[in-house]
Amino acid sequence: MTKTNALLVKTPEGIVFSQLLAGPVTRFTAWLVDVVCLLVLNSAIGLVFGLLSIVSFGIAQAIQIILFFLISIAYRIILEWHWRGQTIGKRLLRLRVVDAQGLRLQFSQIAIRNLLRFIDAFPVFYLVGGVACMASRRAQRLGDFAANTVVIRVPKVTEPDLEQLFSGKYNSFREYPHLEARLRQHVSSSEASLALQALLRRDQLEPVARVELFSDIAGHFRSKAQFPAEATDGITDEQYVRNVVDVLYRTRTQGKQSNSSDKSDRSRLALATLP
């Protein structure tokens, strides 16, 4: 079995995305951070049940142990679902749980990998999970195998130069502020990021794949907000996506400045061609 340090996901359009896998040491460090968070929660529970221990120390201790067991499961499941594969420890260490095939992470996968965590933790300090992680080609513990998940490193994303991407480009969507607002309301951050990445990488695509990719993305955004024909006639699918990304990522003031500049250039050109 060949060991790899990257998860490669190939889209139907032939685009290959590479994501760096997290190693056992980094994952163990993130786990320690989560353990500290759980111990803090357990201390808070201990204070609450301190009064009950006066009546019956045994009952109070039993309830506290059961609650800690339930919270330790719920903590990871709830956070990984709410934060899309991250707990506090994973956020601090820039890690994320993802589907091994690059698909959308399902709640059932999060539940399975965390319910099997107790087997991975056997006998102490995640010995079983650590051995499985080091032996696995994609650094998966037993819970990851069962849930078909992997843990990746989240790279620091540099802010793209949006002005360079949209400079001098007229955006007809800016004439319909109510549809702009509807678009922002119905488009998720992951959808916006996908469209932006497609624009930034468009020159790396084969011509046919490029046309097909932007046709699919434009069709998806058309279902979010239907702009009138006068705003979309004569523009390509790639231009449509560029207009959408412009609306999602830039403020209306920036968009107005860009459109005003473009309109001014058009007006000067029209005046220059008059007899």
Order of alpha helices (4+ residues) and beta strands (2+ residues): beta-beta-alpha-alpha-alpha-alpha-beta-alpha-alpha-alpha-alpha-beta-alpha-alpha-alpha-alpha-alpha-alpha-alpha
